[in-house]
Amino acid sequence: MNYQLLSPKSLVALHQGIHRALTADDAQPPHLREYGVRLFRHWTVHSHAIEAALAAKGVVFIPTGL
């Protein structure tokens, strides 16, 4: 996905979704984690790409830490 083509508002929404999924997963024991944010590499890849696009557009954000 070419995140550079998305609006800052869209990127923020995607980034917030990753934060919500990560928070939900971290609140559960490993066998009950719904999203597998820390388990599946694609979450990290997308998170880094979204954060790079946000930074390129000058949007302030809190990194996911993935």
N, C-alpha and C positions, 0 to 999 in steps of 0.2 A: 504494500500500500504506500502511495506517495503522500506522506503526511504533510509535506510542504504545501500541498494544494488545498489543505483544509483551513478553514478560518480559525483564528485564535479561540473563539468561543467553542467551536467543535473540538479542538484539541484539548481544551480545558475539561470539557465534558468527558472525553475519553480517559483523560488522566485521572479525573475524579472517580470514574468507574473502576479503574485499576486499584486506586486507594481503598474504595469500599470493599472490593473483593478481597484484597489483602487483609484488611481489618477483620472482615468476617471469618476468613480462614484462620487467622492467627488467634481468634477467640475460641476456636474449637480444638479438641484433641485431634491428632493426625488422622485417625480413622474416620472422623466426621467432617473433614474439610470438604466443602462443596465445590470450590473452584480450582483448587490445586495450583494456586499462584506460585508458590515456592517449589512445587514439584515439576511443573512443565516449563520448559525453556522458552516457549513462544511468548509467555507473559513477560519475561525479561526482555526479549528482543523487541516486542511492541512498546514496552515501557520506555526503553532507552531511545527508540525512534521518536516517540511522542515527545519525550523530554528534550531531545535535540531540536525538534521542530519548534517547540515552545521557546527554547532559548534563542533560536535563530530569529524568531519574531519578537523577541524582547519581552516575553510574558514571564512574570515572576511566578514561580511554583515551588512546591515542596517536593523534593525528589522522593521516589518510592523506596529507594534503598535496595532495590532488587539487583 
